[in-house]
Amino acid sequence: MQIKTRKLTIVLLDLIGSTAFVQKAGHLKAAKWLQYHDRLTRSLMFKFSGREIDRSDGFLISFEQPINAVNFALHYQMTIPDKTRLNTRIGIHLGTVAEVRQHELNVVIGAKPIELEGIAKNVAARVMSICGPGQVLLTAEAFLAVKNKTNYLTPKNTRFSQVGLYKFKGVKSARVVYAVGSSIQSLQPPPSSEKVKRIGGPKKIKSHARDRKLKEWIWWILPRWALINAIYIMYVIGPWVCRNWPPARFVSEIITRIFNAR
């Protein structure tokens, strides 16, 4: 057994509702479907130079380069959930870990060849635990390592947002958490959970004009257009309604008398 200290980017990928899926689909069908999911995920790991450390209801993956971890997470959320119909959440943290390379005799009886130990793995797990479906969250350490360092493999319209300050159970200091994604929905601040308490931060992340996509522009324009139309209609037909509709005429007369009396 060999142990050495390394600084790595840790990615924790968790399948949401995997137990319910297995119960509903049955163990054979679920096994085939999950193997299909794992083949797609491992293909992306290879593309972005990731290293599989462990697998259970998802994956524990390490990356040498933080930007590879972010690109992996973004491409995963853009493609694999649609193909597998499985919702996933992903947490990313950059930190120092103890890398344990197991003796080959331990590997023969089932031990993982490489294991990671240290608080960095726990932090990544806490970040992942507050993600919403399809969301990618990262710590400040991971964010600072990839800030202004996106490359040609980073999906277009990728945006980062600071979603708040959180206190993780079992971790001394509070952590600033960031979200990364291409839609405004994926950048929204997650609420507290059983093991993570939200201390503060923005209640909602708003979309900047320069970042809005066509769909977001439509939803931004529609309510404002409806309000303008309503005001215009009231301006045009309001006087006619007040003159010809008895209830409106009665209310108008009452208001006029009150103001004249003053």
DODREN-527537 format. One record per residue (C-alpha): residue in three letters; chain; x, y, z. Coordinates in nm, 4 decimals, decimal comma, padded with zeros to 6 digits, always signed. Example, Ala and Ser with C-alpha at 12.3 -4.5 7.8 and 13.67 -1.06 7.14 Angstrom:
<rs>
<type:ala mol:A c1:+01,2300 c2:-00,4500 c3:+00,7800>
<type:ser mol:A c1:+01,3670 c2:-00,1060 c3:+00,7140>
</rs>
This chain:
<rs>
<type:met mol:A c1:+00,0000 c2:+00,0000 c3:+00,0000>
<type:gln mol:A c1:+00,1233 c2:+00,3476 c3:-00,0937>
<type:ile mol:A c1:-00,0134 c2:+00,6782 c3:+00,0375>
<type:lys mol:A c1:+00,0730 c2:+01,0224 c3:-00,0962>
<type:thr mol:A c1:-00,0745 c2:+01,3700 c3:-00,0677>
<type:arg mol:A c1:-00,2204 c2:+01,5235 c3:-00,3829>
<type:lys mol:A c1:-00,4264 c2:+01,8240 c3:-00,4839>
<type:leu mol:A c1:-00,7127 c2:+01,7042 c3:-00,7024>
<type:thr mol:A c1:-01,0496 c2:+01,8154 c3:-00,8286>
<type:ile mol:A c1:-01,3118 c2:+01,5858 c3:-00,6805>
<type:val mol:A c1:-01,6410 c2:+01,5289 c3:-00,8625>
<type:leu mol:A c1:-01,9328 c2:+01,3521 c3:-00,6979>
<type:leu mol:A c1:-02,2145 c2:+01,2517 c3:-00,9331>
<type:asp mol:A c1:-02,5343 c2:+01,1223 c3:-00,7742>
<type:leu mol:A c1:-02,8362 c2:+00,9625 c3:-00,9402>
<type:ile mol:A c1:-03,1530 c2:+01,1084 c3:-00,7884>
<type:gly mol:A c1:-03,4226 c2:+00,8539 c3:-00,7028>
<type:ser mol:A c1:-03,2145 c2:+00,5512 c3:-00,7989>
<type:thr mol:A c1:-03,3727 c2:+00,3288 c3:-00,5316>
<type:ala mol:A c1:-03,7255 c2:+00,4092 c3:-00,6505>
<type:phe mol:A c1:-03,6143 c2:+00,3469 c3:-01,0097>
<type:val mol:A c1:-03,4778 c2:+00,0000 c3:-00,9256>
<type:gln mol:A c1:-03,7970 c2:-00,0902 c3:-00,7375>
<type:lys mol:A c1:-04,0164 c2:+00,0229 c3:-01,0248>
<type:ala mol:A c1:-03,8117 c2:-00,1270 c3:-01,3093>
<type:gly mol:A c1:-03,7018 c2:-00,4488 c3:-01,1383>
<type:his mol:A c1:-03,3429 c2:-00,5543 c3:-01,0776>
<type:leu mol:A c1:-03,2688 c2:-00,6978 c3:-01,4251>
<type:lys mol:A c1:-03,4075 c2:-00,4083 c3:-01,6289>
<type:ala mol:A c1:-03,2581 c2:-00,1561 c3:-01,3861>
<type:ala mol:A c1:-02,9166 c2:-00,3238 c3:-01,4085>
<type:lys mol:A c1:-02,9171 c2:-00,3049 c3:-01,7894>
<type:trp mol:A c1:-03,0310 c2:+00,0584 c3:-01,7861>
<type:leu mol:A c1:-02,7756 c2:+00,1600 c3:-01,5245>
<type:gln mol:A c1:-02,4982 c2:-00,0134 c3:-01,7188>
<type:tyr mol:A c1:-02,6012 c2:+00,1889 c3:-02,0241>
<type:his mol:A c1:-02,5785 c2:+00,5046 c3:-01,8120>
<type:asp mol:A c1:-02,2361 c2:+00,4034 c3:-01,6816>
<type:arg mol:A c1:-02,0995 c2:+00,3376 c3:-02,0320>
<type:leu mol:A c1:-02,2033 c2:+00,6874 c3:-02,1425>
<type:thr mol:A c1:-02,0556 c2:+00,8418 c3:-01,8277>
<type:arg mol:A c1:-01,7251 c2:+00,6567 c3:-01,8592>
<type:ser mol:A c1:-01,6997 c2:+00,7650 c3:-02,2213>
<type:leu mol:A c1:-01,7194 c2:+01,1276 c3:-02,1037>
<type:met mol:A c1:-01,4666 c2:+01,0565 c3:-01,8289>
<type:phe mol:A c1:-01,2222 c2:+00,9343 c3:-02,0919>
<type:lys mol:A c1:-01,2839 c2:+01,2392 c3:-02,3109>
<type:phe mol:A c1:-01,2071 c2:+01,4784 c3:-02,0233>
<type:ser mol:A c1:-00,9250 c2:+01,2772 c3:-01,8631>
<type:gly mol:A c1:-01,1228 c2:+01,1834 c3:-01,5540>
<type:arg mol:A c1:-01,0364 c2:+00,8913 c3:-01,3292>
<type:glu mol:A c1:-01,3076 c2:+00,6737 c3:-01,1750>
<type:ile mol:A c1:-01,2426 c2:+00,6204 c3:-00,8042>
<type:asp mol:A c1:-01,5675 c2:+00,4585 c3:-00,6942>
<type:arg mol:A c1:-01,9190 c2:+00,3825 c3:-00,8104>
<type:ser mol:A c1:-02,2417 c2:+00,3325 c3:-00,6161>
<type:asp mol:A c1:-02,5539 c2:+00,5425 c3:-00,6901>
<type:gly mol:A c1:-02,3330 c2:+00,7518 c3:-00,9139>
<type:phe mol:A c1:-01,9601 c2:+00,8111 c3:-00,9376>
<type:leu mol:A c1:-01,6676 c2:+00,9502 c3:-00,7422>
<type:ile mol:A c1:-01,4233 c2:+01,0897 c3:-01,0005>
<type:ser mol:A c1:-01,0946 c2:+01,2775 c3:-00,9770>
<type:phe mol:A c1:-00,9472 c2:+01,5199 c3:-01,2306>
<type:glu mol:A c1:-00,6007 c2:+01,6683 c3:-01,2593>
<type:gln mol:A c1:-00,7309 c2:+01,9855 c3:-01,4272>
<type:pro mol:A c1:-01,0303 c2:+02,1668 c3:-01,2694>
<type:ile mol:A c1:-01,1585 c2:+02,2892 c3:-01,6077>
<type:asn mol:A c1:-01,1825 c2:+01,9270 c3:-01,7249>
<type:ala mol:A c1:-01,4029 c2:+01,8509 c3:-01,4256>
<type:val mol:A c1:-01,6352 c2:+02,1426 c3:-01,5026>
<type:asn mol:A c1:-01,6523 c2:+02,0560 c3:-01,8731>
<type:phe mol:A c1:-01,7273 c2:+01,6932 c3:-01,7881>
<type:ala mol:A c1:-02,0112 c2:+01,7949 c3:-01,5552>
<type:leu mol:A c1:-02,1640 c2:+02,0374 c3:-01,8062>
<type:his mol:A c1:-02,1487 c2:+01,7936 c3:-02,0986>
<type:tyr mol:A c1:-02,2928 c2:+01,5203 c3:-01,8781>
<type:gln mol:A c1:-02,5944 c2:+01,7314 c3:-01,7773>
<type:met mol:A c1:-02,6470 c2:+01,8425 c3:-02,1382>
<type:thr mol:A c1:-02,6575 c2:+01,4919 c3:-02,2853>
<type:ile mol:A c1:-02,6837 c2:+01,1884 c3:-02,0585>
<type:pro mol:A c1:-03,0018 c2:+01,2652 c3:-01,8540>
<type:asp mol:A c1:-03,1988 c2:+01,3025 c3:-02,1796>
<type:lys mol:A c1:-03,0707 c2:+00,9662 c3:-02,3021>
<type:thr mol:A c1:-03,1229 c2:+00,7764 c3:-01,9778>
<type:arg mol:A c1:-03,4210 c2:+00,9663 c3:-01,8292>
<type:leu mol:A c1:-03,2351 c2:+00,9738 c3:-01,4972>
<type:asn mol:A c1:-03,1942 c2:+01,2985 c3:-01,3027>
<type:thr mol:A c1:-02,8505 c2:+01,3669 c3:-01,1622>
<type:arg mol:A c1:-02,6785 c2:+01,6214 c3:-00,9363>
<type:ile mol:A c1:-02,3068 c2:+01,6991 c3:-00,9419>
<type:gly mol:A c1:-02,0782 c2:+01,8605 c3:-00,6828>
<type:ile mol:A c1:-01,7212 c2:+01,9756 c3:-00,7525>
<type:his mol:A c1:-01,4436 c2:+02,0678 c3:-00,5080>
<type:leu mol:A c1:-01,0706 c2:+02,1303 c3:-00,5429>
<type:gly mol:A c1:-00,8674 c2:+02,0267 c3:-00,2418>
<type:thr mol:A c1:-00,5879 c2:+01,8205 c3:-00,0910>
<type:val mol:A c1:-00,6473 c2:+01,4493 c3:-00,0378>
<type:ala mol:A c1:-00,4566 c2:+01,1396 c3:+00,0657>
<type:glu mol:A c1:-00,4358 c2:+00,9129 c3:-00,2373>
<type:val mol:A c1:-00,4164 c2:+00,5497 c3:-00,1290>
<type:arg mol:A c1:-00,2858 c2:+00,3005 c3:-00,3834>
<type:gln mol:A c1:-00,3896 c2:-00,0417 c3:-00,2552>
<type:his mol:A c1:-00,1697 c2:-00,3488 c3:-00,2569>
<type:glu mol:A c1:-00,2479 c2:-00,5862 c3:-00,5413>
<type:leu mol:A c1:-00,3529 c2:-00,8597 c3:-00,2953>
<type:asn mol:A c1:-00,6235 c2:-00,6279 c3:-00,1596>
<type:val mol:A c1:-00,7348 c2:-00,5501 c3:-00,5140>
<type:val mol:A c1:-00,7677 c2:-00,9226 c3:-00,5893>
<type:ile mol:A c1:-01,0222 c2:-00,9627 c3:-00,3096>
<type:gly mol:A c1:-01,2247 c2:-00,6597 c3:-00,4149>
<type:ala mol:A c1:-01,0549 c2:-00,3431 c3:-00,2887>
<type:lys mol:A c1:-01,0523 c2:-00,0390 c3:-00,5162>
<type:pro mol:A c1:-00,7082 c2:+00,0128 c3:-00,6745>
<type:ile mol:A c1:-00,7137 c2:+00,3829 c3:-00,5806>
<type:glu mol:A c1:-00,8910 c2:+00,5356 c3:-00,2813>
<type:leu mol:A c1:-00,9118 c2:+00,8991 c3:-00,1729>
<type:glu mol:A c1:-00,9306 c2:+01,0106 c3:+00,1893>
<type:gly mol:A c1:-00,9603 c2:+01,3564 c3:+00,3425>
<type:ile mol:A c1:-01,2012 c2:+01,6383 c3:+00,4161>
<type:ala mol:A c1:-01,2001 c2:+01,7431 c3:+00,0485>
<type:lys mol:A c1:-01,4076 c2:+01,4388 c3:-00,0392>
<type:asn mol:A c1:-01,6582 c2:+01,5248 c3:+00,2354>
<type:val mol:A c1:-01,6853 c2:+01,8849 c3:+00,1136>
<type:ala mol:A c1:-01,7585 c2:+01,7655 c3:-00,2404>
<type:ala mol:A c1:-02,0282 c2:+01,5359 c3:-00,1019>
<type:arg mol:A c1:-02,1916 c2:+01,8196 c3:+00,0943>
<type:val mol:A c1:-02,1920 c2:+02,0452 c3:-00,2125>
<type:met mol:A c1:-02,3466 c2:+01,7700 c3:-00,4218>
<type:ser mol:A c1:-02,6148 c2:+01,7028 c3:-00,1591>
<type:ile mol:A c1:-02,7811 c2:+02,0446 c3:-00,2025>
<type:cys mol:A c1:-02,7893 c2:+02,0385 c3:-00,5833>
<type:gly mol:A c1:-03,1231 c2:+02,0375 c3:-00,7570>
<type:pro mol:A c1:-03,1913 c2:+01,7935 c3:-01,0435>
<type:gly mol:A c1:-02,9629 c2:+01,8699 c3:-01,3358>
<type:gln mol:A c1:-02,7600 c2:+02,1212 c3:-01,1353>
<type:val mol:A c1:-02,3812 c2:+02,1539 c3:-01,1042>
<type:leu mol:A c1:-02,2437 c2:+02,3263 c3:-00,7923>
<type:leu mol:A c1:-01,8826 c2:+02,3977 c3:-00,7037>
<type:thr mol:A c1:-01,6899 c2:+02,5392 c3:-00,4120>
<type:ala mol:A c1:-01,5024 c2:+02,8691 c3:-00,4214>
<type:glu mol:A c1:-01,1726 c2:+02,6786 c3:-00,4537>
<type:ala mol:A c1:-01,2943 c2:+02,5039 c3:-00,7687>
<type:phe mol:A c1:-01,4497 c2:+02,8221 c3:-00,9070>
<type:leu mol:A c1:-01,1318 c2:+03,0285 c3:-00,8646>
<type:ala mol:A c1:-00,9343 c2:+02,7557 c3:-01,0427>
<type:val mol:A c1:-01,1565 c2:+02,7743 c3:-01,3539>
<type:lys mol:A c1:-01,2482 c2:+03,1444 c3:-01,3512>
<type:asn mol:A c1:-01,1623 c2:+03,2946 c3:-01,6925>
<type:lys mol:A c1:-01,0082 c2:+02,9616 c3:-01,7951>
<type:thr mol:A c1:-01,2837 c2:+02,8078 c3:-02,0057>
<type:asn mol:A c1:-01,1700 c2:+02,6511 c3:-02,3321>
<type:tyr mol:A c1:-01,3070 c2:+02,5309 c3:-02,6654>
<type:leu mol:A c1:-01,4664 c2:+02,2286 c3:-02,4964>
<type:thr mol:A c1:-01,6690 c2:+02,4441 c3:-02,2577>
<type:pro mol:A c1:-02,0316 c2:+02,4627 c3:-02,3798>
<type:lys mol:A c1:-02,1414 c2:+02,7958 c3:-02,5251>
<type:asn mol:A c1:-02,3448 c2:+03,0278 c3:-02,2996>
<type:thr mol:A c1:-02,1859 c2:+02,8762 c3:-01,9876>
<type:arg mol:A c1:-02,2351 c2:+03,1067 c3:-01,6891>
<type:phe mol:A c1:-02,1229 c2:+03,1057 c3:-01,3275>
<type:ser mol:A c1:-02,3143 c2:+03,2552 c3:-01,0358>
<type:gln mol:A c1:-02,2436 c2:+03,2842 c3:-00,6647>
<type:val mol:A c1:-02,5447 c2:+03,1232 c3:-00,4964>
<type:gly mol:A c1:-02,4648 c2:+03,1831 c3:-00,1305>
<type:leu mol:A c1:-02,2754 c2:+03,1023 c3:+00,1864>
<type:tyr mol:A c1:-02,3361 c2:+02,7575 c3:+00,3382>
<type:lys mol:A c1:-02,2325 c2:+02,5795 c3:+00,6578>
<type:phe mol:A c1:-02,1567 c2:+02,2105 c3:+00,6060>
<type:lys mol:A c1:-02,2093 c2:+01,9654 c3:+00,8887>
<type:gly mol:A c1:-01,8729 c2:+01,8402 c3:+01,0137>
<type:val mol:A c1:-01,6753 c2:+02,1131 c3:+00,8348>
<type:lys mol:A c1:-01,5359 c2:+02,3988 c3:+01,0467>
<type:ser mol:A c1:-01,5689 c2:+02,7037 c3:+00,8232>
<type:ala mol:A c1:-01,8623 c2:+02,8109 c3:+00,6078>
<type:arg mol:A c1:-01,8208 c2:+02,7799 c3:+00,2315>
<type:val mol:A c1:-01,9152 c2:+03,0041 c3:-00,0582>
<type:val mol:A c1:-02,0890 c2:+02,7973 c3:-00,3242>
<type:tyr mol:A c1:-02,1145 c2:+02,8681 c3:-00,6971>
<type:ala mol:A c1:-02,3372 c2:+02,7256 c3:-00,9689>
<type:val mol:A c1:-02,2399 c2:+02,6712 c3:-01,3314>
<type:gly mol:A c1:-02,4713 c2:+02,6110 c3:-01,6257>
<type:ser mol:A c1:-02,6191 c2:+02,7495 c3:-01,9442>
<type:ser mol:A c1:-02,9735 c2:+02,8236 c3:-01,8243>
<type:ile mol:A c1:-03,0946 c2:+03,0598 c3:-01,5535>
<type:gln mol:A c1:-03,2787 c2:+02,7694 c3:-01,3847>
<type:ser mol:A c1:-02,9519 c2:+02,5810 c3:-01,3280>
<type:leu mol:A c1:-02,8009 c2:+02,8846 c3:-01,1506>
<type:gln mol:A c1:-03,0634 c2:+02,9268 c3:-00,8772>
<type:pro mol:A c1:-02,9539 c2:+02,9113 c3:-00,5091>
<type:pro mol:A c1:-03,0354 c2:+02,5782 c3:-00,3426>
<type:pro mol:A c1:-03,2085 c2:+02,5777 c3:-00,0021>
<type:ser mol:A c1:-03,0728 c2:+02,4265 c3:+00,3182>
<type:ser mol:A c1:-03,0727 c2:+02,0508 c3:+00,3653>
<type:glu mol:A c1:-03,0340 c2:+01,8125 c3:+00,6569>
<type:lys mol:A c1:-02,6534 c2:+01,8440 c3:+00,6584>
<type:val mol:A c1:-02,6068 c2:+02,1850 c3:+00,4951>
<type:lys mol:A c1:-02,7365 c2:+02,5160 c3:+00,6316>
<type:arg mol:A c1:-02,7754 c2:+02,8198 c3:+00,4107>
<type:ile mol:A c1:-02,6371 c2:+03,1265 c3:+00,5915>
<type:gly mol:A c1:-02,6945 c2:+03,3966 c3:+00,3333>
<type:gly mol:A c1:-02,6771 c2:+03,5034 c3:-00,0271>
<type:pro mol:A c1:-02,9086 c2:+03,6064 c3:-00,3114>
<type:lys mol:A c1:-03,2644 c2:+03,4750 c3:-00,2983>
<type:lys mol:A c1:-03,2798 c2:+03,4524 c3:-00,6756>
<type:ile mol:A c1:-03,0296 c2:+03,4782 c3:-00,9584>
<type:lys mol:A c1:-03,1552 c2:+03,7107 c3:-01,2316>
<type:ser mol:A c1:-03,0595 c2:+03,6783 c3:-01,5938>
<type:his mol:A c1:-02,8516 c2:+03,9631 c3:-01,7380>
<type:ala mol:A c1:-02,9656 c2:+04,0989 c3:-02,0718>
<type:arg mol:A c1:-02,6413 c2:+03,9980 c3:-02,2433>
<type:asp mol:A c1:-02,6837 c2:+03,6375 c3:-02,1277>
<type:arg mol:A c1:-03,0505 c2:+03,5805 c3:-02,2077>
<type:lys mol:A c1:-03,1442 c2:+03,3180 c3:-02,4619>
<type:leu mol:A c1:-03,4441 c2:+03,3509 c3:-02,6981>
<type:lys mol:A c1:-03,6752 c2:+03,1599 c3:-02,4619>
<type:glu mol:A c1:-03,5691 c2:+03,3746 c3:-02,1666>
<type:trp mol:A c1:-03,6261 c2:+03,6935 c3:-02,3710>
<type:ile mol:A c1:-03,9767 c2:+03,5743 c3:-02,4603>
<type:trp mol:A c1:-04,0670 c2:+03,5130 c3:-02,0962>
<type:trp mol:A c1:-03,9134 c2:+03,8496 c3:-02,0003>
<type:ile mol:A c1:-04,1090 c2:+04,0402 c3:-02,2680>
<type:leu mol:A c1:-04,4516 c2:+03,8714 c3:-02,2412>
<type:pro mol:A c1:-04,5645 c2:+04,0018 c3:-01,8980>
<type:arg mol:A c1:-04,4416 c2:+04,3533 c3:-01,9760>
<type:trp mol:A c1:-04,6161 c2:+04,3501 c3:-02,3137>
<type:ala mol:A c1:-04,9369 c2:+04,2293 c3:-02,1472>
<type:leu mol:A c1:-04,9186 c2:+04,5101 c3:-01,8893>
<type:ile mol:A c1:-04,8671 c2:+04,7751 c3:-02,1584>
<type:asn mol:A c1:-05,1628 c2:+04,6393 c3:-02,3562>
<type:ala mol:A c1:-05,3827 c2:+04,6386 c3:-02,0468>
<type:ile mol:A c1:-05,2969 c2:+05,0026 c3:-01,9714>
<type:tyr mol:A c1:-05,3618 c2:+05,1020 c3:-02,3333>
<type:ile mol:A c1:-05,6971 c2:+04,9223 c3:-02,3409>
<type:met mol:A c1:-05,8055 c2:+05,0876 c3:-02,0182>
<type:tyr mol:A c1:-05,6989 c2:+05,4260 c3:-02,1556>
<type:val mol:A c1:-05,8982 c2:+05,3736 c3:-02,4768>
<type:ile mol:A c1:-06,2172 c2:+05,2102 c3:-02,3489>
<type:gly mol:A c1:-06,2137 c2:+05,3322 c3:-01,9888>
<type:pro mol:A c1:-06,4064 c2:+05,6568 c3:-02,0548>
<type:trp mol:A c1:-06,6655 c2:+05,4746 c3:-02,2654>
<type:val mol:A c1:-06,7149 c2:+05,2117 c3:-01,9929>
<type:cys mol:A c1:-06,7596 c2:+05,4815 c3:-01,7287>
<type:arg mol:A c1:-07,0274 c2:+05,6534 c3:-01,9413>
<type:asn mol:A c1:-07,2223 c2:+05,3476 c3:-02,0566>
<type:trp mol:A c1:-07,1855 c2:+05,0666 c3:-01,8037>
<type:pro mol:A c1:-07,4187 c2:+05,1396 c3:-01,5063>
<type:pro mol:A c1:-07,1977 c2:+05,0023 c3:-01,2259>
<type:ala mol:A c1:-06,8931 c2:+05,1837 c3:-01,3590>
<type:arg mol:A c1:-07,0935 c2:+05,5030 c3:-01,4120>
<type:phe mol:A c1:-07,2255 c2:+05,4832 c3:-01,0556>
<type:val mol:A c1:-06,8743 c2:+05,4366 c3:-00,9108>
<type:ser mol:A c1:-06,7433 c2:+05,7210 c3:-01,1262>
<type:glu mol:A c1:-07,0158 c2:+05,9548 c3:-01,0009>
<type:ile mol:A c1:-06,9472 c2:+05,8631 c3:-00,6375>
<type:ile mol:A c1:-06,5742 c2:+05,9314 c3:-00,6793>
<type:thr mol:A c1:-06,6476 c2:+06,2633 c3:-00,8542>
<type:arg mol:A c1:-06,8786 c2:+06,3751 c3:-00,5713>
<type:ile mol:A c1:-06,6218 c2:+06,2850 c3:-00,3065>
<type:phe mol:A c1:-06,3515 c2:+06,4888 c3:-00,4755>
<type:asn mol:A c1:-06,5907 c2:+06,7837 c3:-00,5377>
<type:ala mol:A c1:-06,6953 c2:+06,7785 c3:-00,1722>
<type:arg mol:A c1:-06,3318 c2:+06,8199 c3:-00,0690>
</rs>
